[in-house]
Amino acid sequence: MGGRAIVRLCVVALVIALSSCGATATQPSPTPVRTTNGRVEVMTPTPTSAGSRAPQVLSGTAAIEVGDQFFLPSQITVKVGTTVTWINHGQVLHTATARDNSFNSSNLEFGGTYKFTFTKAGRFPYYCMNHSDMFGEVLVEPAGP
């Protein structure tokens, strides 16, 4: 199985895991996450109580897949100091450009990556300059204890 197929399989598994919602308390299953060095690691989220959907807050590194007409995930929550990497798996040029201009990847070709380290808390909506219907958001929380 090729590298792209593995990444797509992991993305599908992540989407399924994030979209499932139960009415009872459950023990969450591990979720594959692609790291910035290309490896796939498994992260096990903390169990949540019945009916709640606490967002998983990442720290260290996180990756967002850029595809033709989408960012996946379209919203991500990270801690201050986290480096987010956008990886273009689409067949055309894409950007990851912050609405407040705090970051701008410029055009990413297929396989291209862009890294940005978030140094302050806040909401960082972004979009693709080449495709007005492509947008996402990085929510950055304080680093905490």
C-alpha positions as CSV (number, residue, x, y, z in Angstrom):
1,M,0.0,0.0,0.0
2,G,1.5,3.4,-1.0
3,G,2.1,6.3,1.3
4,R,-0.8,8.3,-0.2
5,A,-3.2,5.4,0.3
6,I,-2.1,5.0,4.0
7,V,-2.6,8.8,4.6
8,R,-6.0,8.7,3.0
9,L,-7.0,5.6,5.0
10,C,-5.9,7.4,8.2
11,V,-7.8,10.5,7.3
12,V,-11.0,8.5,6.7
13,A,-10.5,6.7,10.0
14,L,-10.1,10.1,11.7
15,V,-13.2,11.5,10.1
16,I,-15.3,8.5,11.2
17,A,-13.9,8.7,14.7
18,L,-14.7,12.4,15.0
19,S,-18.2,12.1,13.5
20,S,-19.4,9.3,15.8
21,C,-21.4,10.4,18.8
22,G,-23.1,8.2,21.4
23,A,-25.5,8.9,24.2
24,T,-23.6,6.8,26.8
25,A,-20.1,7.2,28.2
26,T,-17.6,5.4,26.1
27,Q,-14.0,4.5,26.1
28,P,-12.7,6.3,23.0
29,S,-10.7,4.3,20.5
30,P,-7.2,5.3,19.3
31,T,-7.1,7.7,16.4
32,P,-4.3,7.6,13.8
33,V,-2.7,11.0,13.3
34,R,-0.1,11.8,10.6
35,T,2.8,13.6,12.2
36,T,5.0,16.3,10.4
37,N,7.8,13.8,9.7
38,G,5.4,11.6,7.7
39,R,4.9,8.8,10.3
40,V,1.5,7.8,11.5
41,E,1.1,7.7,15.3
42,V,-1.9,6.6,17.4
43,M,-3.3,9.1,19.8
44,T,-5.9,7.9,22.4
45,P,-8.2,10.7,23.5
46,T,-9.4,11.1,27.1
47,P,-12.8,9.5,27.8
48,T,-15.7,12.0,28.0
49,S,-19.0,11.8,29.8
50,A,-22.2,10.8,28.1
51,G,-23.4,13.3,25.5
52,S,-20.4,15.6,25.7
53,R,-18.1,16.2,22.8
54,A,-14.9,17.8,24.3
55,P,-12.5,18.8,21.5
56,Q,-9.2,17.1,21.5
57,V,-6.5,19.7,22.2
58,L,-3.2,18.9,20.6
59,S,0.2,20.2,21.6
60,G,3.6,19.8,20.0
61,T,2.8,19.2,16.4
62,A,-0.4,18.8,14.4
63,A,-1.1,18.3,10.7
64,I,-3.9,19.5,8.4
65,E,-4.5,17.8,5.0
66,V,-5.0,20.2,2.1
67,G,-7.0,18.6,-0.6
68,D,-8.9,19.8,-3.7
69,Q,-11.6,22.0,-2.2
70,F,-11.0,21.1,1.5
71,F,-8.9,21.4,4.7
72,L,-9.1,18.3,6.9
73,P,-9.7,18.8,9.7
74,S,-11.4,22.2,8.9
75,Q,-11.1,23.2,12.6
76,I,-8.4,22.1,15.0
77,T,-7.7,23.1,18.6
78,V,-4.0,23.3,19.7
79,K,-2.0,24.7,22.6
80,V,0.3,27.8,22.4
81,G,3.7,26.6,21.0
82,T,2.2,24.0,18.7
83,T,3.6,23.8,15.2
84,V,0.8,23.1,12.6
85,T,1.8,21.7,9.2
86,W,-0.4,22.0,6.2
87,I,0.3,19.2,3.6
88,N,-1.1,19.6,0.1
89,H,-2.5,16.3,-1.2
90,G,-4.5,18.1,-3.9
91,Q,-3.8,18.1,-7.6
92,V,-3.8,21.9,-7.9
93,L,-2.0,24.8,-6.1
94,H,-3.4,25.7,-2.6
95,T,-2.5,28.2,0.2
96,A,-3.1,28.4,3.9
97,T,-3.6,32.1,4.5
98,A,-4.6,33.7,7.8
99,R,-7.4,36.2,7.6
100,D,-5.3,38.5,9.9
101,N,-2.2,37.9,7.7
102,S,-0.4,36.3,10.6
103,F,0.7,33.4,8.3
104,N,0.6,32.7,4.6
105,S,2.0,29.6,3.0
106,S,2.1,31.0,-0.5
107,N,1.2,28.4,-3.2
108,L,1.8,24.8,-2.2
109,E,2.2,22.3,-5.0
110,F,1.2,18.6,-4.6
111,G,3.2,17.2,-1.7
112,G,4.2,20.7,-0.5
113,T,4.1,21.6,3.1
114,Y,3.9,24.7,5.2
115,K,4.7,25.0,8.9
116,F,3.6,27.7,11.4
117,T,4.1,27.8,15.1
118,F,1.3,29.5,17.1
119,T,2.8,31.7,19.8
120,K,-0.3,33.3,21.2
121,A,-3.8,32.1,22.1
122,G,-6.8,33.0,20.0
123,R,-8.9,32.1,16.9
124,F,-7.0,32.0,13.6
125,P,-9.4,31.6,10.7
126,Y,-7.6,30.9,7.4
127,Y,-8.5,30.2,3.7
128,C,-7.0,29.2,0.4
129,M,-6.3,32.3,-1.7
130,N,-6.9,30.3,-4.9
131,H,-10.3,28.8,-3.8
132,S,-12.7,31.1,-2.0
133,D,-14.8,28.2,-0.7
134,M,-11.9,26.6,1.1
135,F,-11.5,27.8,4.7
136,G,-10.6,26.5,8.2
137,E,-9.7,27.6,11.6
138,V,-7.0,27.0,14.2
139,L,-8.2,27.5,17.8
140,V,-5.2,28.1,20.1
141,E,-5.5,27.7,23.8
142,P,-3.0,28.9,26.5
143,A,-0.3,26.3,27.2
144,G,-1.3,25.9,30.8
145,P,0.4,23.8,33.5
